[in-house]
Amino acid sequence: MDRDILKAFLENHEVTPSYIFDTDVLCSRIQQIQNILEDKAAVCYAMKANPFLVQALSGIVDKFEVCSPGEFRICERNGADMSKVVLSGVYKNPMDTIRTVEVYGDKITYTVESRTQFELLKECAVKTGKKLPILIRLNCGGNQFGVDRETLEEIVRKETTCKYLRIKGIQMFSGTQKKKLRQIEQELQMLDAYCTELMEKYGFYVQELEYGPGLYVSYFTNEEDESETQLLELKRILEGMRFRGEITLEMGRFIAAGCGTYVTSVVDIKEIEGRRICIVNGGINHVNYYGQTMAMRTPRVEQMPDRNGETDKYMVYGALCTTGDLLLKQFPLTDVRLGDVLVFHDIGAYSVTESMYLFLSRDLPSVYLYSEDTGFELVRPARPTDVLNAIR
Ligand SMILES: Cc1ncc(COP(=O)(O)O)c(C=O)c1O
């Protein structure tokens, strides 16, 4: 986020810690993805990366990967285009699933991660008289997700003529932060060959492949942003596929990371045995850069306001009572004073959802959305967590 915009924000909003999600940056990111990939793939936003972006993305992404009843309710409340929802997730509880099918029926797509889920969806379809479109999630790497080939093929063999479920295709996601496109290429080649095999063996035509590439995001100061190269390479891989159905790329981090900024204030400065220490009012309970533990790597961080004077290296800790709450190691700060703000960039994905918010019962940061047209909008005020951590 632009320094002048942040300056204006800090002059008018004294509450830190806060997240700011810039929806202009978010929209440009989607445009970049769509411009490079052209019509080679549809774009699905995996909302677990940051649910606050659903509304802004509703008109511009093709789908939302929604993994829990809570995420589903967020889509409903935030006016998302529900026809774009792919209801995913390793646990689909019967009560919520039947309600979803009753209300949305075949307008949304459902993933199947087990025989149990297949039967549950079939039951819901029978009850409501709706034929539900499904994607079967193929396991990758022996974890708990999806089904193995044997189960997938058994479903395909027995159920392609099922009156209640329409098997549209396959979903697969094997992991995040893949630095090497080679792994993505191998996975897509495997899926490509598998689609041919399913046709040859069972006469089953895969109409749709929904694949999460887990594209890499460069968070740290010694890394170059390689987004464009990654997308061009991905396009080349997609062009090399024989598969002629629809390909959808499920992405979270790659879409959301760059639009987020986190601001936290310096609340104490001290020296312990010659080591300079700076304490901020946020901490690792709000900040989650994949691959950063104990500040071993330095994310992009700025000090505000601009100061002239001595620059010294500080250990920057958060406000949690754990030695693990180290945000930055030997980080240069210039004439740092109480009330100065540290600005963490590229925080748009997973920090707002995956951090350890309840530890020490500190407040949840406030959340703002920003765009040039609408300015800053407070979409969640800071919230206490002591109410969640106590008997009453
Ligand atoms: C099924 C599924 N699809 C897509 C994603 C998004 O991954 P990423 O944030 O690496 O793009 C995830 C992340 O956990 C996922 O579980």
The ligand as a Gaussian input file, in Angstrom:
#p B3LYP/6-31G(d) Opt

LIG

0 1
 C       -8.747000     -27.275000      -1.275000
 C       -7.907000     -26.055000      -1.297000
 N       -7.844000     -25.316000      -2.432000
 C       -7.107000     -24.202000      -2.510000
 C       -6.363000     -23.758000      -1.423000
 C       -5.576000     -22.495000      -1.553000
 O       -4.210000     -22.663000      -1.463000
 P       -3.235000     -21.425000      -1.693000
 O       -3.558000     -20.443000      -0.630000
 O       -1.874000     -21.979000      -1.606000
 O       -3.541000     -20.875000      -3.057000
 C       -6.379000     -24.501000      -0.231000
 C       -5.570000     -24.070000       0.916000
 O       -5.446000     -24.694000       1.942000
 C       -7.176000     -25.671000      -0.166000
 O       -7.257000     -26.400000       0.957000

